[in-house]
């Protein structure tokens, strides 16, 4: 409140101090100008007219019908005027640049036709043999100028044109204005003594300025209860210092606020969660890129589809509800890509608890939901797989305990069933532990140089008897000089899993082909069978734990963990595995492993 008050008082002080002497100065200057203005101006104009006429006569004596424009341009610089030749056909010729202060050797001529009545009248007087001077607007040059206009004659006295020399009126005005300014300076010097006295008298009125200065300093330091006092006599100087200090402090604060704002904006824009904020009236203030990505829109205010508008309405309704209730509100929806988006809206309150607005956090929980679903499925599958052998074991133990089985042969059959189910249970638990170790990366042994045909051949030989028992023929073909990065026992385990899977799905009389060949960039292991094949809808899921494609077409019952273990083994060695299948014709698994030598192709 002090600053506007002091500024207003300063205006009144200066008005009262200078009111009297300003009126005297203005009156004196007006009288001086009134008597001298026309006198000085007429004198200057007449002097220029006479000078231009004299120069025009000098040029006319030496002029020809084809003048040397390079020389004339230099002459123009000396005259500070424009030289124009006009033919009897009222065609004006002159240098292209009117800036007579600049002279160059290159001369480009401009030709213009004199058309206006005033210009025609001016040129006609010269063509009639008259010499004229004056000051007027020259239309074909588009300027107001002092001119001298004389006729041009050949050596034999024949009139062939007119010579027009013009000097811009501005240059003339400059002369007499210079004289006028000198007169004004003299008048001002005469008032100097009055000004000094007035200044001395005005000093006592500057105390409010010093009060404003001290108050501004205290305010800049945050002391709003400060009392002003005079610190130095040079109040205006101290006022400038104070205002500078205040400006520096404000600048520093503003810069810090800008830095903090930039940091906050960077955090908001780069954070993985989406953020939508609004004021207490529900007007959207900020939407970051992550929120737009979750909503799958380019801009919050863009025209959207009905489904997208519905999502935005849900966010606005959640924000409104949280601000109304003063507590966090949550909601979820699926976006156009079928991703699950969780919403959490919270009110924004200031230090006094007043509502400032609301903020809604958007988070993609699709992976969390998927993992939770996978966890439930995994627990259900484990429970189911464990229950099956345990049921068989219990089913055989109870008759033995109750003494229902009389003969030794029946007891031996029960023992065999218990042993088979126990082995099955042991195999299931072992495979579960093996898969867990592989997925946790606990097998961190360094990869070695392996001759690929050796572990593959060992696995084929180990499973050959099992295949022959099932009436299946195994063919093995391998290039012996292929070396890869790997673990020998893991490669053997991998081939065993693939052969076991092939034997399970290949009917009696079928054939399994195992080949080790060179691929384009990696070594290839192919395990191909002539079995029942895999339905296309099952192919994307065969690598998942406990997934079984079609139990009705299997020779034996597996745990559903084999292919999941195989995939982990291949990835452990930096390779890849893929499958192709034709229902009724067979399935082919292809394993690709890195060569040991970099130059292999």
C-alpha positions in Angstrom: 0.0 0.0 0.0 2.9 2.4 0.6 4.4 2.2 -2.9 1.3 3.6 -4.8 0.8 6.2 -2.1 4.4 7.5 -2.4 4.3 7.5 -6.1 1.1 9.6 -6.1 2.6 12.1 -3.6 5.7 12.4 -5.7 3.6 13.5 -8.7 1.9 16.2 -6.7 5.2 17.5 -5.3 6.9 17.9 -8.6 3.8 19.5 -10.1 3.6 22.1 -7.3 7.4 22.9 -7.5 7.6 23.3 -11.3 4.2 24.8 -12.0 5.2 28.4 -11.7 8.5 28.4 -13.5 7.2 26.1 -16.2 4.5 28.6 -17.0 7.2 31.4 -17.3 9.5 29.3 -19.5 6.7 28.2 -21.8 5.5 31.8 -22.2 9.0 33.1 -23.0 9.7 30.3 -25.5 6.3 30.8 -27.2 7.1 34.5 -27.7 10.6 33.9 -28.9 9.3 31.2 -31.3 6.5 33.4 -32.6 8.9 36.3 -33.6 11.8 34.2 -34.8 10.3 31.1 -36.3 9.1 32.6 -39.6 12.1 35.0 -39.8 14.6 32.2 -39.4 12.8 29.8 -41.6 12.3 32.2 -44.5 15.9 33.2 -44.3 17.1 29.6 -44.4 14.7 28.8 -47.3 15.7 31.8 -49.3 19.4 31.0 -48.8 18.9 27.4 -50.0 16.9 28.5 -53.0 19.5 31.0 -54.1 22.3 28.4 -53.5 20.4 25.8 -55.6 19.7 28.2 -58.4 23.3 29.3 -58.5 24.5 25.6 -58.6 21.9 24.8 -61.2 23.2 27.6 -63.5 26.7 26.3 -63.0 25.7 22.8 -64.0 23.6 24.0 -66.9 26.7 25.8 -68.4 28.6 22.5 -68.5 25.7 20.1 -69.1 25.2 18.1 -72.2 22.5 15.9 -73.5 24.4 12.8 -72.2 25.8 13.9 -68.8 28.5 12.1 -66.8 26.3 10.7 -64.0 29.3 9.4 -62.0 30.6 13.0 -61.7 27.1 14.3 -61.1 26.7 11.9 -58.2 29.8 13.2 -56.6 28.5 16.7 -57.2 25.2 15.6 -55.5 27.2 14.7 -52.4 28.8 18.1 -52.2 25.4 19.8 -52.8 23.4 17.5 -50.6 20.8 17.6 -53.3 19.3 15.5 -56.1 20.1 16.4 -59.8 17.4 15.6 -62.3 17.4 16.0 -66.1 14.0 16.4 -67.7 13.5 16.0 -71.4 11.0 18.0 -73.5 8.8 14.9 -73.4 8.6 15.3 -69.7 10.8 12.3 -68.9 12.8 12.6 -65.8 16.2 10.9 -65.5 18.2 10.7 -62.2 20.4 8.3 -60.2 18.7 5.4 -58.6 19.5 6.1 -55.0 18.3 9.3 -53.4 20.7 9.0 -50.5 23.1 11.6 -51.7 25.3 11.0 -48.7 26.5 7.7 -50.2 28.5 7.7 -53.4 29.6 4.7 -55.4 31.2 4.2 -58.8 28.3 2.1 -60.1 25.4 4.3 -61.3 22.0 2.9 -62.2 19.6 5.5 -63.7 15.9 5.7 -63.0 13.6 7.1 -65.6 10.1 8.4 -64.6 7.4 10.1 -66.6 6.2 13.4 -65.1 2.4 13.1 -65.0 0.8 15.1 -62.2 -0.5 18.5 -63.0 1.7 20.2 -60.4 4.8 18.6 -61.7 3.9 19.3 -65.3 3.3 23.0 -64.5 6.7 23.1 -62.7 8.6 21.5 -65.6 6.6 23.5 -68.2 7.9 26.8 -66.8 11.5 25.7 -67.3 10.7 24.4 -70.8 9.3 27.8 -71.6 12.7 29.4 -70.6 11.9 30.5 -67.0 14.0 30.0 -64.0 12.0 29.1 -60.8 12.7 28.3 -57.2 10.5 27.4 -54.3 9.5 24.7 -51.9 6.8 22.3 -52.6 5.7 18.6 -52.9 7.3 16.9 -56.0 4.9 14.1 -56.9 7.2 11.9 -59.1 9.8 11.9 -56.3 7.2 11.5 -53.5 8.9 14.1 -51.3 8.7 17.6 -50.2 11.7 19.6 -51.2 13.3 23.0 -52.0 14.0 23.2 -55.7 15.7 25.2 -58.4 14.4 24.7 -61.9 16.1 26.1 -65.1 16.0 25.4 -68.8 18.8 23.6 -70.7 20.1 24.9 -74.0 22.5 23.4 -76.5 25.6 25.3 -77.7 23.5 26.9 -80.5 20.8 28.0 -78.1 18.3 25.3 -78.8 16.1 24.3 -75.7 16.4 20.5 -75.2 15.2 20.1 -71.6 15.2 21.3 -68.0 17.5 20.8 -65.0 15.8 20.3 -61.7 17.8 20.3 -58.4 15.9 19.4 -55.3 17.0 19.3 -51.7 14.8 17.5 -49.2 12.9 19.9 -46.9 14.1 17.8 -44.0 17.6 19.0 -44.5 16.5 22.6 -44.6 14.3 22.1 -41.6 17.4 20.7 -39.8 19.3 24.0 -40.3 16.7 26.3 -38.9 15.7 23.8 -36.2 19.4 23.9 -35.2 19.2 27.6 -34.9 15.9 27.3 -33.0 17.4 24.8 -30.6 20.2 27.2 -29.9 17.8 29.9 -29.0 15.9 27.4 -26.8 19.2 26.4 -25.0 19.9 30.1 -24.4 16.4 30.4 -22.8 17.0 27.4 -20.7 20.3 28.6 -19.5 18.6 31.7 -18.4 16.3 29.6 -16.3 19.1 27.6 -14.7 19.3 29.8 -11.6 15.5 29.5 -11.1 15.9 25.7 -11.5 18.6 25.5 -8.8 16.5 27.5 -6.4 13.5 25.3 -7.1 15.6 22.2 -6.6 16.8 23.3 -3.2 13.2 24.0 -2.2 12.1 20.6 -3.5 14.6 18.7 -1.3 12.4 19.0 1.8 9.7 17.3 -0.1 11.8 14.2 -0.8 11.5 12.8 2.7 8.5 10.6 1.7 10.9 9.0 -0.9 13.4 8.0 1.9 10.5 6.6 3.9 9.5 4.5 0.9 13.1 3.4 0.4 13.5 2.1 4.0 10.1 0.5 4.0 10.8 -1.3 0.8 14.1 -2.6 2.2 12.4 -4.0 5.3 9.6 -5.5 3.2 12.2 -7.2 1.0 13.8 -8.7 4.1 10.4 -9.9 5.3 9.9 -7.5 8.2 6.5 -6.1 7.5 6.4 -4.3 10.9 9.4 -2.1 10.1 9.3 1.7 10.7 10.9 4.0 8.2 13.7 6.4 8.9 16.2 8.6 7.0 19.5 6.8 6.5 21.3 9.1 3.9 20.7 12.4 2.3 20.7 11.0 -1.3 17.2 9.6 -1.1 16.9 8.9 -4.8 20.2 7.0 -4.9 19.1 4.9 -1.9 15.8 4.3 -3.5 17.5 2.9 -6.5 19.7 0.7 -4.4 16.7 -0.6 -2.4 14.7 -1.3 -5.5 17.6 -3.1 -7.0 18.0 -5.2 -3.8 14.3 -6.0 -3.9 14.5 -6.9 -7.5 17.5 -9.2 -6.9 15.6 -11.0 -4.1 12.5 -11.4 -6.1 14.5 -12.7 -9.0 16.3 -15.2 -6.8 13.0 -16.4 -5.4 11.4 -16.6 -8.8 14.3 -18.6 -10.2 14.1 -21.0 -7.4 10.4 -21.4 -7.9 11.0 -22.0 -11.6 13.7 -24.6 -10.9 11.3 -26.4 -8.5 8.5 -26.2 -11.0 10.7 -27.7 -13.7 11.8 -30.5 -11.4 8.2 -31.2 -10.4 7.1 -31.2 -14.1 10.0 -33.5 -15.0 8.9 -35.9 -12.2 5.3 -35.7 -13.3 6.0 -36.2 -17.0 8.5 -39.0 -16.5 6.9 -41.0 -13.7 5.5 -44.3 -14.8 2.1 -43.7 -13.2 -0.5 -41.5 -14.8 -1.5 -38.3 -13.0 -4.6 -36.2 -13.5 -5.1 -33.1 -11.3 -7.9 -30.6 -11.0 -8.8 -27.5 -8.9 -11.5 -27.4 -6.3 -14.1 -26.6 -9.1 -13.2 -29.7 -11.1 -11.3 -27.9 -13.8 -8.4 -30.1 -15.1 -5.1 -28.5 -14.4 -2.5 -31.2 -15.4 -2.5 -34.5 -17.3 0.9 -36.2 -17.8 1.9 -38.4 -20.7 1.5 -41.6 -18.8 -2.1 -40.8 -18.1 -2.8 -40.1 -21.7 -1.1 -43.4 -22.6 -3.2 -45.3 -20.2 -6.4 -43.6 -21.6 -4.9 -44.1 -25.1 -5.7 -40.5 -26.2 -3.5 -37.8 -27.6 -4.8 -34.9 -25.6 -7.3 -34.6 -22.8 -9.3 -31.9 -24.6 -9.3 -33.7 -28.0 -12.5 -35.1 -29.3 -12.7 -38.7 -28.2 -14.8 -41.8 -28.8 -17.8 -42.5 -26.5 -15.7 -45.2 -24.7 -12.8 -42.8 -24.1 -15.2 -40.1 -22.9 -16.7 -42.5 -20.5 -13.2 -43.2 -19.0 -12.6 -39.5 -18.6 -16.0 -39.0 -17.0 -15.2 -41.8 -14.5 -11.9 -40.0 -13.6 -13.7 -36.7 -13.1 -16.5 -38.4 -11.0 -13.8 -40.1 -8.8 -12.0 -36.7 -8.3 -15.3 -35.0 -7.5 -16.2 -37.8 -5.0 -12.9 -37.7 -3.2 -13.0 -33.9 -2.9 -16.6 -34.0 -1.6 -15.8 -36.8 1.0 -12.3 -35.6 1.8 -10.9 -39.2 1.6 -9.2 -41.3 -1.0 -11.4 -43.0 -3.6 -10.5 -46.0 -5.8 -11.8 -47.4 -9.0 -10.7 -49.6 -12.0 -11.5 -49.9 -15.7 -10.2 -51.6 -18.8 -8.9 -49.4 -21.6 -9.2 -50.0 -25.3 -6.2 -52.4 -25.2 -7.9 -54.4 -22.5 -5.3 -53.4 -19.9 -6.5 -53.1 -16.3 -6.1 -49.5 -15.0 -6.4 -48.8 -11.3 -7.5 -45.3 -10.2 -6.7 -43.7 -6.8 -8.0 -40.2 -6.3 -7.0 -38.1 -3.3 -8.0 -34.5 -2.2 -5.3 -31.8 -2.1 -5.5 -29.7 1.1 -3.4 -26.7 2.2 -1.7 -26.2 5.6 -5.0 -25.0 7.1 -6.9 -27.9 5.7 -8.8 -25.9 3.0 -9.5 -27.8 -0.2 -7.3 -26.8 -3.1 -8.2 -29.6 -5.6 -7.7 -33.3 -6.3 -5.3 -35.6 -7.9 -5.9 -39.0 -9.5 -3.2 -41.6 -9.8 -3.5 -44.1 -12.8 -1.6 -47.3 -12.6 -1.5 -50.3 -15.0 -2.2 -53.3 -12.8 -2.6 -55.8 -15.7 0.6 -57.6 -14.9 -0.2 -57.7 -11.2 -3.6 -59.3 -12.0 -2.0 -61.7 -14.5 0.6 -62.7 -12.0 -2.0 -63.2 -9.3 -4.0 -65.3 -11.7 -0.9 -67.3 -12.6 -0.2 -67.8 -8.9 -3.6 -69.1 -8.2 -3.5 -71.4 -11.3 0.0 -72.6 -10.2 -1.2 -73.4 -6.7 -4.3 -75.2 -8.1 -2.2 -77.2 -10.6 0.4 -78.2 -7.9 -2.4 -79.2 -5.6 -4.1 -81.3 -8.4 -0.8 -82.9 -9.5 0.2 -83.8 -5.9 -3.3 -85.0 -5.1 -3.4 -87.6 -7.9 -0.4 -89.8 -6.8 -1.3 -89.3 -3.1 -4.8 -90.5 -3.8 -3.4 -93.6 -5.5 -1.0 -94.3 -2.7 -3.7 -93.9 0.0 -6.1 -96.0 -2.1 -3.7 -98.9 -1.8 -2.5 -98.4 1.8 -6.0 -98.4 3.3 -6.9 -102.0 2.0 -3.5 -103.2 3.3 -4.1 -101.6 6.8 -7.7 -103.0 7.0 -6.5 -106.5 5.9 -8.9 -106.6 3.1 -6.3 -108.1 0.7 -5.9 -111.8 1.4 -3.5 -113.1 -1.2 0.1 -112.3 -1.5 -0.4 -111.5 -5.2 -2.9 -108.8 -4.4 -0.6 -107.3 -1.8 2.3 -107.2 -4.3 0.1 -105.5 -6.8 -0.7 -102.8 -4.2 2.9 -102.4 -3.4 3.7 -101.9 -7.1 1.0 -99.3 -7.4 2.3 -97.5 -4.3 5.9 -97.6 -5.7 4.8 -96.3 -9.1 2.8 -93.4 -7.6 5.6 -92.6 -5.2 8.0 -92.4 -8.1 5.6 -90.3 -10.0 5.3 -88.0 -6.9 9.1 -87.9 -6.6 9.4 -87.0 -10.3 6.9 -84.2 -9.9 8.5 -82.6 -6.9 12.0 -82.9 -8.6 10.8 -81.2 -11.7 9.2 -78.5 -9.7 12.4 -77.9 -7.8 14.4 -78.0 -11.0 12.2 -75.5 -12.7 12.3 -73.2 -9.7 16.2 -73.3 -9.7 16.3 -72.5 -13.4 13.9 -69.6 -13.2 15.7 -68.2 -10.1 19.0 -68.3 -12.0 20.6 -70.5 -9.3 22.5 -72.5 -12.0 25.2 -69.9 -12.6 27.9 -72.2 -13.9 30.1 -70.8 -16.7 29.3 -72.0 -20.2 31.9 -74.3 -21.7 33.0 -75.4 -25.2 30.9 -78.4 -26.0 31.0 -80.7 -29.0 27.3 -80.8 -29.6 27.0 -84.3 -31.0 28.2 -85.9 -27.7 25.4 -84.9 -25.2 22.8 -85.1 -27.9 24.0 -88.6 -28.8 24.0 -89.7 -25.2 20.4 -88.5 -24.7 19.3 -90.3 -27.9 21.0 -93.6 -26.8 19.6 -93.4 -23.3 16.0 -93.0 -24.6 16.4 -95.5 -27.5 15.3 -98.5 -25.4 12.2 -96.6 -24.2 11.3 -95.8 -27.7 11.7 -99.3 -29.0 9.5 -100.6 -26.1 6.8 -98.2 -27.4 7.3 -99.4 -31.0 8.9 -96.2 -32.2 12.1 -95.9 -34.3 14.7 -93.2 -33.5 17.0 -91.9 -36.2 20.0 -89.7 -35.2 22.1 -87.7 -37.7 24.8 -85.2 -36.5 27.7 -83.2 -37.8 30.6 -84.0 -35.5 32.6 -80.7 -35.8 30.0 -78.4 -34.3 31.0 -76.8 -31.1 28.7 -74.5 -29.0 28.7 -72.6 -25.7 26.7 -74.7 -23.2 26.5 -77.1 -20.3 26.8 -80.8 -21.3 24.4 -82.2 -18.7 21.8 -79.5 -19.5 21.9 -80.2 -23.2 21.4 -83.9 -22.4 18.5 -83.1 -20.1 17.0 -80.8 -22.8 17.1 -83.6 -25.5 15.7 -86.1 -23.0 12.7 -83.9 -22.3 12.1 -83.4 -26.0 12.4 -87.1 -26.8 10.2 -88.0 -23.9 7.6 -85.6 -25.2 7.9 -87.0 -28.7 7.6 -90.6 -27.5 4.5 -89.7 -25.5 2.7 -88.3 -28.5 3.9 -90.6 -31.3 1.8 -93.8 -31.9 3.3 -97.2 -32.3 5.2 -97.6 -35.6 6.1 -94.0 -35.7 9.5 -92.4 -36.1 11.5 -89.8 -34.3 14.3 -88.0 -36.1 17.0 -86.1 -34.2 19.5 -84.0 -36.3 22.4 -81.7 -35.4 23.2 -79.3 -38.2 24.7 -75.9 -38.9 22.3 -73.0 -39.0 23.0 -69.6 -40.5 24.1 -68.0 -37.3 23.7 -70.8 -34.7 23.8 -74.5 -34.3 20.5 -76.3 -34.8 19.1 -79.3 -32.9 15.9 -80.7 -34.5 13.6 -83.2 -32.8 10.9 -84.3 -35.2 8.3 -86.9 -34.7 5.4 -88.4 -36.7 3.0 -88.1 -33.8 -0.5 -86.7 -33.5 0.7 -83.1 -33.5 -0.5 -80.1 -31.5 -3.6 -78.1 -32.1 -2.8 -74.5 -33.2 -4.7 -73.1 -30.2 -2.4 -74.9 -27.8 0.9 -73.8 -29.3 1.2 -70.4 -27.5 0.7 -72.1 -24.1 2.9 -75.3 -24.3 5.8 -73.6 -22.5 3.7 -72.7 -19.4 4.0 -74.8 -16.3 1.5 -77.7 -15.9 0.0 -77.0 -19.3 -1.1 -80.2 -21.1 -2.4 -80.0 -24.6 -4.6 -83.1 -25.0 -4.3 -85.8 -22.3 -6.6 -88.2 -24.3 -3.9 -88.5 -27.1 -0.9 -89.0 -24.7 0.7 -92.4 -24.2 1.7 -91.6 -20.7 0.7 -89.0 -18.2 3.2 -86.2 -17.7 3.5 -83.4 -15.2 3.3 -80.6 -17.7 6.6 -79.2 -16.6 8.9 -80.7 -19.1 8.7 -78.1 -21.9 8.8 -75.2 -19.3 12.1 -76.7 -18.1 13.4 -77.1 -21.6 12.7 -73.5 -22.4 14.5 -72.3 -19.3 17.5 -74.6 -20.1 17.8 -73.1 -23.6 17.5 -69.5 -22.4 20.2 -70.3 -19.7 22.6 -71.1 -22.5 21.7 -68.0 -24.5 19.8 -69.9 -27.2 16.2 -70.1 -28.4 13.6 -72.8 -29.0 10.6 -72.9 -31.3 8.0 -75.5 -32.4 6.0 -76.2 -35.6 3.3 -78.7 -35.7 0.9 -80.2 -38.2 -2.1 -82.0 -36.6 -2.0 -85.7 -37.6 1.4 -85.5 -39.2 3.8 -84.7 -36.3 5.7 -82.0 -34.4 9.2 -80.5 -34.8 11.1 -78.7 -32.0 14.1 -76.6 -33.1 16.8 -75.6 -30.6 19.3 -72.9 -31.6 22.6 -72.5 -29.6 25.5 -70.1 -30.0 28.6 -71.4 -31.9 31.8 -71.5 -29.9 33.8 -70.1 -32.8 32.7 -66.6 -33.8 33.6 -67.3 -37.5 31.1 -70.1 -37.8 28.3 -69.3 -40.2 
